Structure formats: C-alpha cells, structure tokens
Amino acid sequence: MNAELIVDARNATGESPVWVAQENALYWVDIPGGRLHRWQLDGSTRSWQADEMLACIARTAEGKWIGAQQSGIFQLAPHADGRLTANKLAGVEHAIDNMRFNDGRCDRQGRFWAGTLHMDMGAETVGALYRLDAQRDGVLAAQLESLLVPNGLAFSPDGKVMYLSDSHPARQQIWAFDYDIDSGMPHNQRSFVDMNNHPGRPDGAAVDAEGCYWICAIDAGQVLRFTPQGKLDRVLALPVKKPTMCAFGGPGLDTLFVTSIRPQGIDLSDQPLAGGVFALNPGVRGLAETPAKVV
C-alpha cells in the first residue's frame, strides 16, 4: 500500500481533490495560491489562476465548476490562457475580518456545502457551515455555527448521515449528524470519533462504497479508515506529515488520491515531497461525487 507520488506539486495547501471520470483527470486546488490544478492519467498537468484564495470545488453535470473562495461561492470558468474567472453565485458576511472558506463538497442530492474559518488559527469560534441553496438576498445563511476549523465533510452512501470534523487543536473532533435528504438539514449531532485518541488532527475526508469514513490525519502523515460505528480498522501511511484531503478516483474508483501541505519556513529534508499529490491502493472502491446543482 505504498503511496505513489503522482504530482510533485509543492502546493502550499493542496486541497479538495475531485475525480472527473469523463477526462480521466484529478482536479484539486492550492488554497493560498488561488490555483486550480488538473492531472490526467497520461501524466499531463494544467493549472488556472483565480483572483482570490480558492478553498474547495465541485463539478456540475454540465461540466462546469463551482468553488468557494474568500468572499463567497462562485461559478468558475477555466480559460486557455490560464485564467480562472469567477461569477458570484452567493456572497458571505463573515463574522470578523481575516476569514475564508475551507473544506466543502456536495451532498448526495447535489447541494454544495462549505465551511469557513479564521485564518490565524486562533481559538475563535467564528467558523460556520453554509449550504449554497440556503441564502437570503444573495447572501449565504449559516446552517451550523460555533466552529473553529470545519473540515472532514462527507456523506454516507445513502446520504442520510453527514460527517463533519473540526481540525483545530482545541477540538480535534469528528461528528455525525442525521441528514434530511429532502430538506438538506443536519440534526442529531453526536460524537463519531474523538481524534484526541488517535495520531494527528482530522482534516479532509471521503466515504467509500462500504460506508466507511476515510480521514486525513494531518501532522501524523496518515489516512485513517473508520467503520460506520466509529471503529478504526485501517491506517495508510504517507511520506509527508500533513495530508489534507482524500478522494476516490481512477477508472474503477479504487484509487485513493491525497493532497498535502508544504509548510513554509521549516526544514523539509525529512519530507521533501510535502505539498505533493499521492495515489494509494485502499483495497476498496469509492463512490462517484454527485454533480453540483446550482440554484
């Protein structure tokens, strides 16, 4: 189960990997760089530059992109000259200055969810979770509040359970919610995994076809698989300390792709591949992401 480096991307914060079967391609973002990247099975790569930080992305059924940036959720358009232009779908009124979006994805019905955080990582419970179709006068309405670093968003195969983590060192929790697939509302929040009992902090996640939850353990250089009952049953190691998010892809949806962080200002001799994108063989198949339905 050795991790294979597919792109030595050197991303400051690689995030939000999304497999696009029609192109045999993996897309992901580098958040602070504001860049959208693509890698195809033939080894070719492309990148596009946005005008804001770009935190997370989702593909529509029409082959277009939406993404959460600093000031809201946008429809994104990659251009041949390398530009990534943005048309705002909904804005956000952050609780305080110096905030941005972070982790996000679609539920099984195609509703786009994304969370916000305060960028200095102080213990400010001003983060919130938003849903694209929940807005008033073009401004997103928070669905869950009092978060620090919302992450690990994922949905069970039937869409009836929503998972959410908080990566902040003061929290390090993963929660499960009952999810109303008709209204798109989570309720009955409960502890799923206390990551204080495991190596690393909980970052981005994915759910496999068996309903198990895969979470990147940032700072521990691992991806952990938990059963729907919250039991740890598999650990995959990476050659970097800060994996950020995982996604299933490949022609058989049996490859686990993982993005990572390249820390700035420290000695990386023990992890020269930090910021790269990796492929692992998890031994199970994943689920195709539901296309985003833009409302």
C-alpha positions as CSV (number, residue, x, y, z in Angstrom):
1,M,0.0,0.0,0.0
2,N,2.9,2.4,-0.6
3,A,1.9,5.9,-1.6
4,E,2.8,6.8,-5.2
5,L,3.7,10.5,-5.9
6,I,1.7,11.5,-9.0
7,V,2.5,15.2,-9.0
8,D,5.3,16.9,-7.1
9,A,3.0,19.9,-6.9
10,R,4.7,21.7,-3.9
11,N,1.3,23.2,-3.0
12,A,1.3,25.5,0.0
13,T,-2.1,23.9,0.9
14,G,-3.3,21.4,-1.6
15,E,-7.0,20.6,-1.0
16,S,-10.3,19.4,-2.5
17,P,-9.3,16.6,-4.9
18,V,-12.2,15.8,-7.3
19,W,-12.0,12.9,-9.8
20,V,-13.6,13.6,-13.2
21,A,-14.2,10.3,-15.0
22,Q,-15.0,11.9,-18.4
23,E,-11.5,13.3,-18.5
24,N,-9.6,10.6,-16.6
25,A,-8.5,13.5,-14.5
26,L,-8.0,14.6,-11.0
27,Y,-8.6,18.3,-10.1
28,W,-7.6,20.0,-6.9
29,V,-6.8,23.4,-5.5
30,D,-3.9,25.2,-3.8
31,I,-5.8,27.4,-1.3
32,P,-3.5,30.3,-0.7
33,G,-2.2,30.3,-4.2
34,G,-5.7,30.6,-5.6
35,R,-5.0,27.9,-8.2
36,L,-7.0,25.1,-9.8
37,H,-4.9,22.2,-10.9
38,R,-5.5,19.2,-13.1
39,W,-3.6,15.9,-13.6
40,Q,-4.6,13.3,-16.2
41,L,-3.8,9.6,-16.3
42,D,-1.4,10.2,-19.2
43,G,0.7,12.3,-16.7
44,S,-0.1,15.7,-18.2
45,T,-0.9,18.7,-15.9
46,R,-2.6,22.1,-16.3
47,S,-3.2,25.0,-13.9
48,W,-5.5,28.0,-13.8
49,Q,-5.2,31.1,-11.6
50,A,-8.1,32.7,-9.7
51,D,-8.2,36.2,-8.3
52,E,-8.9,35.1,-4.7
53,M,-7.9,32.2,-2.5
54,L,-9.7,29.1,-3.7
55,A,-10.7,26.6,-1.0
56,C,-12.9,23.9,-2.4
57,I,-14.6,22.9,-5.7
58,A,-17.4,20.8,-7.2
59,R,-18.3,19.8,-10.7
60,T,-21.7,20.3,-12.3
61,A,-23.5,17.8,-14.5
62,E,-22.8,20.3,-17.4
63,G,-19.0,20.0,-16.8
64,K,-18.7,23.4,-15.2
65,W,-17.1,24.2,-11.8
66,I,-18.3,25.9,-8.7
67,G,-15.9,26.9,-5.9
68,A,-15.8,28.6,-2.5
69,Q,-13.4,31.4,-2.3
70,Q,-12.8,34.1,0.3
71,S,-15.9,36.2,-0.3
72,G,-18.5,33.6,-1.4
73,I,-19.4,30.8,-3.7
74,F,-18.7,31.3,-7.4
75,Q,-19.2,29.6,-10.8
76,L,-15.7,29.2,-12.1
77,A,-14.5,29.2,-15.8
78,P,-11.0,27.9,-16.7
79,H,-9.6,29.7,-19.8
80,A,-7.0,28.6,-22.3
81,D,-4.6,31.4,-21.2
82,G,-4.5,30.0,-17.6
83,R,-7.0,32.4,-16.1
84,L,-9.8,31.2,-13.8
85,T,-12.6,33.7,-13.9
86,A,-15.4,33.7,-11.4
87,N,-19.1,34.7,-11.4
88,K,-20.5,35.1,-7.8
89,L,-23.5,32.8,-7.0
90,A,-23.8,33.9,-3.4
91,G,-21.8,36.1,-1.0
92,V,-21.0,35.6,2.6
93,E,-20.9,38.0,5.6
94,H,-18.0,36.7,7.7
95,A,-18.3,37.2,11.4
96,I,-14.9,39.0,11.6
97,D,-12.1,40.0,9.3
98,N,-9.4,37.6,8.0
99,M,-11.7,34.7,7.3
100,R,-12.1,32.4,4.3
101,F,-13.8,29.3,3.1
102,N,-12.1,25.9,3.8
103,D,-13.4,22.4,3.2
104,G,-16.5,21.7,1.1
105,R,-18.4,19.2,-1.1
106,C,-21.8,18.2,-2.4
107,D,-24.3,16.1,-0.6
108,R,-25.8,13.1,-2.4
109,Q,-28.6,15.4,-3.9
110,G,-26.1,17.9,-5.3
111,R,-26.4,20.6,-2.7
112,F,-23.0,22.3,-2.2
113,W,-21.8,22.8,1.4
114,A,-18.7,24.7,2.5
115,G,-17.3,25.9,5.9
116,T,-15.4,29.0,6.9
117,L,-12.5,29.6,9.3
118,H,-10.4,32.4,10.8
119,M,-7.0,32.3,9.1
120,D,-4.8,33.0,12.1
121,M,-5.9,29.7,13.7
122,G,-6.7,31.4,17.0
123,A,-9.3,29.8,19.1
124,E,-12.1,32.0,17.6
125,T,-15.4,30.0,17.3
126,V,-16.5,32.1,14.3
127,G,-16.4,29.4,11.7
128,A,-19.7,28.3,10.1
129,L,-21.0,25.8,7.7
130,Y,-23.1,27.0,4.7
131,R,-25.3,25.4,2.0
132,L,-25.5,27.1,-1.4
133,D,-29.3,26.9,-1.6
134,A,-29.7,28.4,1.8
135,Q,-29.4,32.1,1.2
136,R,-31.2,35.4,1.6
137,D,-30.9,38.2,-0.9
138,G,-27.8,36.6,-2.4
139,V,-26.0,36.2,1.0
140,L,-25.4,32.7,2.4
141,A,-27.1,31.8,5.6
142,A,-25.1,29.8,8.2
143,Q,-26.5,26.3,8.9
144,L,-24.1,25.4,11.7
145,E,-22.1,27.8,13.7
146,S,-19.5,28.0,16.6
147,L,-16.9,26.1,14.6
148,L,-13.1,26.7,14.6
149,V,-11.8,24.8,11.5
150,P,-14.6,23.0,9.8
151,N,-13.3,20.1,7.8
152,G,-13.9,16.4,7.0
153,L,-17.3,17.0,5.3
154,A,-18.7,13.8,3.8
155,F,-21.9,11.9,3.4
156,S,-22.9,8.2,3.8
157,P,-23.7,6.2,0.6
158,D,-27.5,6.7,1.2
159,G,-27.0,10.4,2.0
160,K,-28.7,10.0,5.4
161,V,-25.6,10.7,7.5
162,M,-23.5,13.8,7.3
163,Y,-19.9,13.7,8.8
164,L,-18.1,16.9,9.9
165,S,-14.8,17.4,11.7
166,D,-13.1,20.3,13.4
167,S,-9.3,20.2,12.8
168,H,-8.4,22.9,15.4
169,P,-6.0,21.6,18.1
170,A,-8.5,22.7,20.7
171,R,-11.2,20.5,19.2
172,Q,-10.0,17.5,17.1
173,Q,-13.4,16.0,16.8
174,I,-15.4,14.2,14.1
175,W,-19.2,14.3,14.4
176,A,-22.0,12.5,12.7
177,F,-25.4,14.0,12.0
178,D,-28.7,12.6,10.8
179,Y,-29.3,14.2,7.5
180,D,-32.7,15.0,6.0
181,I,-32.2,14.3,2.3
182,D,-35.4,16.3,1.4
183,S,-34.7,19.5,3.2
184,G,-30.9,19.3,3.3
185,M,-30.8,19.9,7.1
186,P,-28.5,18.0,9.5
187,H,-29.7,17.3,13.0
188,N,-29.0,15.0,16.0
189,Q,-25.3,15.9,16.2
190,R,-23.3,13.3,18.0
191,S,-19.6,12.3,18.5
192,F,-18.3,9.9,15.9
193,V,-14.6,9.9,16.6
194,D,-12.6,11.7,19.2
195,M,-9.3,12.3,17.3
196,N,-7.6,13.2,20.6
197,N,-7.4,9.4,20.9
198,H,-5.6,9.0,17.6
199,P,-2.5,10.4,15.9
200,G,-2.9,13.6,14.1
201,R,-5.8,16.1,13.7
202,P,-8.8,15.4,11.5
203,D,-8.7,17.1,8.1
204,G,-10.4,16.3,4.8
205,A,-12.4,13.1,4.2
206,A,-14.2,10.7,1.9
207,V,-16.6,7.8,2.2
208,D,-16.2,4.5,0.4
209,A,-18.7,2.2,-1.2
210,E,-18.9,0.2,2.1
211,G,-19.9,3.3,4.0
212,C,-16.6,3.7,5.8
213,Y,-15.1,7.1,6.5
214,W,-11.6,7.9,5.5
215,I,-10.0,10.9,7.2
216,C,-6.6,12.6,6.6
217,A,-4.7,12.7,9.9
218,I,-2.8,15.9,9.5
219,D,0.6,16.1,11.4
220,A,0.6,12.3,11.6
221,G,1.2,11.6,7.9
222,Q,-1.6,9.0,7.8
223,V,-5.1,8.4,6.3
224,L,-7.4,6.6,8.7
225,R,-10.5,4.5,7.9
226,F,-13.3,4.3,10.4
227,T,-16.3,2.0,10.1
228,P,-19.8,3.5,10.4
229,Q,-19.7,2.6,14.1
230,G,-16.6,4.8,14.5
231,K,-14.1,1.9,14.9
232,L,-10.6,2.4,13.4
233,D,-9.9,-0.5,11.0
234,R,-7.2,0.7,8.6
235,V,-4.3,3.0,8.5
236,L,-2.4,4.1,5.4
237,A,0.9,5.9,5.7
238,L,2.2,8.8,3.6
239,P,5.7,10.2,3.1
240,V,4.5,13.6,4.2
241,K,3.4,14.9,7.6
242,K,0.4,17.0,6.5
243,P,-2.1,15.2,4.3
244,T,-5.1,17.4,3.8
245,M,-7.9,15.6,1.9
246,C,-8.6,12.3,0.2
247,A,-10.8,11.4,-2.7
248,F,-11.6,8.2,-4.6
249,G,-10.9,8.1,-8.3
250,G,-9.3,6.3,-11.2
251,P,-11.3,4.3,-13.8
252,G,-12.5,1.8,-11.2
253,L,-12.9,4.4,-8.3
254,D,-10.4,2.1,-6.5
255,T,-7.6,4.6,-6.1
256,L,-7.4,7.0,-3.1
257,F,-5.9,10.3,-4.1
258,V,-4.5,12.5,-1.3
259,T,-3.4,16.2,-1.4
260,S,-1.0,17.7,1.1
261,I,0.6,20.8,2.6
262,R,4.1,22.1,2.0
263,P,5.0,24.1,5.2
264,Q,6.9,27.3,4.8
265,G,10.0,28.3,6.7
266,I,11.0,24.9,8.1
267,D,13.4,22.2,7.2
268,L,11.8,19.7,4.8
269,S,14.7,17.3,4.4
270,D,12.6,14.6,6.2
271,Q,9.7,15.2,3.9
272,P,10.9,16.6,0.5
273,L,7.6,15.6,-1.2
274,A,5.5,17.8,1.0
275,G,2.8,19.6,-1.0
276,G,2.6,16.7,-3.4
277,V,-0.4,14.7,-4.6
278,F,-0.4,11.0,-3.9
279,A,-2.2,7.9,-5.0
280,L,-2.8,4.9,-2.8
281,N,-4.4,1.5,-3.2
282,P,-7.0,1.4,-0.3
283,G,-8.4,-2.1,-1.1
284,V,-12.0,-0.8,-1.6
285,R,-13.9,1.2,-4.1
286,G,-15.2,4.7,-3.6
287,L,-18.3,6.5,-4.7
288,A,-18.6,9.0,-7.5
289,E,-19.2,12.5,-6.4
290,T,-22.8,13.8,-7.0
291,P,-22.7,16.7,-9.5
292,A,-23.4,20.1,-8.0
293,K,-26.8,21.5,-8.7
294,V,-26.5,25.3,-9.0
295,V,-29.7,27.0,-7.9
